[in-house]
Amino acid sequence: MSLQGVFPFVLDFSPKKRIEVEVSGAQLTGEAGLLPIRQFDEAIRLTERFSAALRDTRTGDVLHSTLAMTRQRIYGILADYEDQNDHDTLRSDPAFKLVCDRLPDDLDLASQPTLSRFENAVSVADLKRLRDELCNEFLDAFTTPPTRITLDIDAFDDPAHGQQQLIFFHGFYEQYQYLPIAITCAETDMVALVGLRHGTCAASLGADDDLRYLAQRIRERFPDVEIIVRGDSGFGVPRMYDVCEELRITHTFGLAMNARLKAISEELLEQAQKQFEETGQKQRLFLSLPYQAESWDQPRHVVIKCEAHAQGTNRRAVSTNRPGWFVNPAAVYDEYAERGESENRNKELKRELAADRLSDHRFMANFFRLYLHAAALNLLVRLRRATARKIEINTTDLNREIPPEAFAGWDRRTWFNRRRRNDPLGEGFACTWRQRLIKVAAEITVSARRVLVRLSASWPFAEEYQRISQAVLAYTRSP
């Protein structure tokens, strides 16, 4: 469509001067913040390695390489374009062309039908290689051999978008859906493994095999590391207990409060209520005991928390094989509760980066899309850590006897909130990165010698853009 016959036109709402709107002949983009991210990607080679895991079976002249299409999709997800349809417009965007190693005047990038064929061509062997590559990224994020690795395992609902293979109606979520699984690392925030499952499966389906795979890969790289696994009550089943003990993994899983556990802890709950009424202060009391459910082949260590506060009472239970579970049950439960930070990774993956938009018909294609979203999150996580500001935060009202990284509970939440205020991008979700870095208009000019990108001098986050770009350049040039 030509706009020349439509523009210019005049808007007359301003009492000062008339407003004339016309078309610019310059190459313009609204995604110039992708350029420093692409520079960082060049250093860690994330999209390159992701693409190398795929086997391109096309013959003849190929206009769009697997690497270019991989970058189209991953950078599109980062910029809030999760669908293939978005690329019918973005394929001519100069910033997207640059991140895919084309000049703005070069041939347009892949269209929606081409990207659809790309995703649907993925094989089982490709997905296995992508699993290996995702695990490699997670392990490579450790700059020094760790003494412990904490894996948080969780499932999330992925609503259906039409007639898709292996979607089923889930009674709890009241929708047709998939039920993906994600395992993240608490020390690095990286996604270590993802899996796509049918919509009505148990939360723990296949999680034992996933742990076997990850434990083997981790110990091949770091033989002496301690592996810790945390998960909610959906994973607190005998099969998961058995595999953790088989693999020498320390575990803490949520345990649903049934009638028997409630009866056992009733007296402790009443005591917590009484102490709250006497003091007006929140009370947390803990009970440690061996417990065996009917479906278990042996007793397990269980910790029950009874809490009373102004909003009422709360009881929670976990099963664990963590040392010291009996003498310090509060530490066991608090360590389990810290998996709430892993919930933020799931939120980023599902909501911020739209992993709940697996809208291809073919199950295998949607599995591949889940890997694309996980790769986008890992790229953002590594960028955040590489460019985070080194800042001093006032902790005089917090526990100064331990380093901030070891804070727990209220101290931990307060410290992270202060970090986010002082360094919005270093702790920011994808929406913050889009607002402050990615979504910026720029004019792009190509000459014989260079590609010139002009940003607006009045853009309020120009200083942040400059700082991130300099941090990325320092990272890529470091030995």
N, C-alpha and C positions, 0 to 999 in steps of 0.2 A: 504493500500500500504506500503510495506517495503522499507525503504530508504537505507538499509545496502548495497544493491548491487549497488547503485548509487554513494555513497560517500565512501571514500574521493576523492576529485579531486583538481587539482592545477590550480591557476590563475597566469599568468606570466607577467601581465602588469607592475608590480612594478619594477623599476630599482634597488631597495635596496635589497629586499629579495623576494623569492617566497611566494605566499599566498596559504595556504592549507585550504580547507573547509571540515569539517567532521561533523558527527551527534553527539550531546551530549545525553547522557543517562539520564540527569537530567530532572526533571519536570520544564518546563519553561513556563512563561506567558508574555504577552505584556500588561496586564491590571491590574498591581499590585496596581494602584491608586484607584481601587474600594474598597480596603480593609478598609481604614479609612472612606470612605463614608458609608460602611456597619456598622461600629462601631457607626457612628452618627445616622444611621437609627435605630439601636437597641435602642437608647435612645428615639427617638421621635415616634418609632413604626409605621412609615408611611406605609411601605409595608405590615406589619402585619395587620394593620387595614383595608387597601385596600383589602387584601385577605379575611378578615373576612366578608366583605360585599357580597361575592360571595357564592352561594350555590352549593356544590359539590354533584351531583346526581349519581356519579359513584358507582358501587357496586363491591364486590370482592376485590382481591388484587390490591392495587393502588401503583404503583412504584413512581409516581411523584405527590407530593402534590400540591394543589392549591397555597399554599404560595411559594413553590419552583418555580413554573412556573411563578407566578407573579413577583418574584424577577429576574428570568431570563430575562423577557421582559423589566422591568423597568431599570435594570442595563445595559441591552443591549442597550437601547435607550440612556442612558447617555454616553455610550462608543462608540456611533456612529454606532450601529448595529440595525437599525430600522426594519429589516425584519425577519420573522420567519426562512427563509432559512439560515440566518447567524448562527443560533444555531445548525445546523448540524455539524459545526466545533467547535463552542464555547462550546458545551455540554461536551467536554472532557478537556476544559481549566481549569487548577488548580485554578486560581483566581475566575472564575465563580462558580466552585464547592464550594469554601470556602464561597462566599457571599450567596450561597443557602444552607448553613449548611451541606455540605458534605466535606469529606476529599479528597485530590487529588487522592487517590487510590480507592475511593468508586465508585459505579456505576455511569455511565455517566448520565448527565441531560437529560431533555426531548428533543426529536428530533423535526424537523419541522412538521411532520404530527401530533404529539401529541399536539404541541402548537396550530396548526390550529384547532384541535378538541376543545381545551380549549377555544379559542376565539369564536368559533361558537356555543358553548354550552350556552353562556350568554343569560339570559332572560330579559324581560322588568322589572321584579321585581329586578333583579340584578342591572340593570342600575339605577333604582330609589334609591337603597341603596348606590350605588357609588356616586350619586349626593349628598346624605346626608353626606357621608364620606368626599367628596371633600370640602363641606361647613364646616364641622367640622374642617378640617385641616386649612382652612382659618381663622376661628374664634379662633382656638387654638394658632395661631401665635401671637396674642396680649397678651403680658405678663401683661399688666395692662388695665383696661377698657378704651377704647378710647372715646374722646369727639366727634370725627367725623370719618366717614368712607367714602372714596371717591371711587366709583365704576366706572371704565372705561369699556364701552361696545363696542365691535367691532366685525365685521365679516371678514373672510378671505377666499380666494379661495383655494380649495383643488382639484387639477386636478385628473382626473380619471386614473386608471391603469388597463384598460381592461373592461370587461362586468360586471359592478357592479350595484347593485340594487339602484334605485333612483338617478342615475347620469343623468344630462340633459345638453344640450348645452346652455351656457350662452353667450349672444351676446356681453356684455361688455368685458368679459375676453377672449372671442373667444376660448372656450374649453369646453369639457365635464367635469363636476366637481360636487363636493359637495360644500356647503357654510356653514361651521361651524360658530358658534358664541362662543365668549369667553368673560367672565367678570372677570376683574382683579382688585385688590385693590391697590390704589396708595400708601397707607401708608406702606404696607408690601410686595408689589410685588407679592403676592400670587394669584394663579388662584382660583377664588371663584366658578365659574360655567362654564361648557362647554356644547355645544349642537351641534348635527349633523343634518343638514337640507338638503333637496334635492337641486339640483344644480341651479335652476332658481328661488328660493324663494326670496321675498323681504328681505332686510337686517334686517328689524325689526320683521320678522315673529317669533312669540312666545316670543319676548323679554319682552312684558308686563307681561306674566305669570312668566317668569324667575325673573323679579324684584319683583313680589308679593312674590314668594317663598323666595328670599334672604332677603327682608325686614322683613318678618315674623321671619326667623331664626335669623337675626341680633338682632332684638328687643327682642326676647326671651332671648338672652344672655346679651345684653347691652340695657336695656329699654330706657335710656336717650340719646343715641347717635344720632347725626345728620347724616343723610345719604345724600350724594351728588352723583349725577349721571351725567356722561359726555359721549357724543357720537357724531359721525359725522352726516352729513346730512341724511344718510340712516336711522337714528333713529329719526330724527326730523319730526315726523308725529303725527297727533292728538291723536292716540291711546296711544302713549308714554307720551304725555303731560298729558292726562287724568289720566293715572295710577300713574304718579308721584304726581299729585295733590291729588288724592285719598289716597295715602300712605304717604302724607306729606314729600315728597322727594324733595330736592333742585336739580334742573336740569339745565344743559346748553347743548343744542344740536346745531350742525351745521345747517345752513340753506342755501340752494342753491341760488345763486345770479340769480334771474330772471329779466326780463325786467323792471318790476315795481321797484324793489329794486335798480337796476342800475340807473334808472331815478331819484329816490329819493336822491341817494348819489352822483350824477354826479358833483354837485357844490362843494361838500366837496373834491372829488378826484382832481378836478382842483385846489383847494386851496392847497392841499398837493403837487401837482406838482410844483406850483408856488413857494412855500416855499423851496422846494428842490433845484430848480434852483437858488434861491437867496442865499441860505446858503451852498449848496453842502453837506448838512447833511441829512441823512435818516429822513423822516417825517412819523409820524403815527397820524392820526386824527380819531376821533370816533364820531358816531352819535347814539343817543338813541331815540327810537320812539315806540309807539304802532303800531302794524301791524297785518292785518288779511288777510290771503290768502283765495282764493275762497272756498277751501275745509275745512277751519276751521270754527268752530261754534262760535268763539269769538276772539277778538284781543289778541295778545300775545306781550310780551316785546321783542324787537329786538335791538341788538347792531350791527352796521356796522363799520368795520375797513377799512379805506382808507389809503393806504401806497404808498409812492413814494421814490425810491432810484435809485442807478446807474444802476440797472438791469431793471428798468421800474416801472410799477405800479401794485398794487395788492389790490383786494377788497375781503373781507370775511364778512360773517354775521353769527350771532348765535341768537337763541331764548332762553330765560332764565326766570326763576322766582326767581333768586337770589336777595336777598335784596341789595339795593344800586345800582341797575343796571342803574338807570337814572343819578345819581350824579357822579358815577365813572365807566363809561363804559370800560375804559382801563383795570381796575382790573378784570372786568368780562371776558373780552376776554383773558387776559393773563392767568387767572386761567384755562380757557378752553384749551388754547394752551399747557398747561403743560401735557395734556393727551398724548403728544408726547412720554413721557416716557413709557406709557402703550403700545405704538406701539412697543417698544423694547421687551416687554413680548410676543406680538404676533409674532415678528420676531424670538425670541428664540423658541417659541412653534412650529412655522411652519417650519423654516429653520434649526436652530441649533439642535433641537430635532426631526426634520423630521415628524411633525404631518401632513404634506402634502403627506404622504406615507401611506394612508389608502387603502390598496390594496386587502383586502378580498372581496369576491363576495357579501356576505350577509351584508345588511345595519346594522343590529344589531351588527355584529362582528366588523364592522368599527367604530360604536359608542363606543364600548368597547375599541377599540384601541385608540380612542381619549382620553379616560380617562387614559389609560396607559401613554400616552405622557404628559398629564396634571400632573399626579402624579410625573413623572420624573422631570418636571420643578419645582414643589413645593418642591421636595426633594433638588434640587440644590439651589433654592432660600433660603430655611431655612439654608442650609449648608453655603452659602455665608454670611448670616447675623451672624451666630453663630461664624464664624471663621475670620470675617473681622478684620483687624488691627485697633487699636486705634492710629491714627497718627495725628500729627499737620500739617496743610497745610497752607502755606503762603497765607493770604487773604488781605494783605495790600492794594492791588489795587482794591479790591472789596468793597462792601457795608458792613462796619463793625458795623453798627448800628443794624443789625439783625443777628440771628444765621445762619450759612451756610445752615441748613436744610430748611430755609424759603426763600432762594435765588430764584429769578425768572429770566427768560429771559437769557441774556448773562452771568450774574453772575452765574446762576445755571449751565449752560453748562460748563463754565470755571472751576467751583468748581468740578464738576463730572469728567471732564477730568484730573484734577490734582489728584483726588482720584484714578482714574484708573492707572495713572502712578506710584503712590506710593503703590498701593495695587492691582495688576492686577487680583488676584483671588477674592478679596472682591467685585470688580465691574465687574468681567469678565464673558463673555458669556460661553456657554458650550465648544466652540472651545478652549478657553483659558484654561479651566479646563482640557480638554483632553491633550493639549500640555504640561502643566506644572505639572499635577498630575496623571491623569488616565492612559495615554499611557506611561507606564514605564515597561521595561523588568525586570524580577526578576526570580531567581531560588528558587523553593519551595521544601523543604525537609521535609518529615514526619518521625518522630521517635516515640518511645514509649511514650515520655514525652511531645513532643511539635511539632508544625509546624513552621519551620524556613523559613523566607522569606529573601532572600539576594538580595539587590539592588546594582547597580554598584556605586562604590565610585567616578567615574568620571562623573556621570550623573549631568548635569548643574543645575537641579532643585531639587537636593536632600535636600537642606536646606528648600525649600518651602514645600516639602513632610513632613519633620520633623515638621515644624511649624504647618501645618494643622493637623497632627496626634496628636500633643500635645494639640492643641486647642480643638479638638474633645474629647480627653480623659478628659480634664478639664471640658468640657460641660457635658459629661455623668456622671461625678462624683460629679457635683454640686448638692446641695440639691434641 
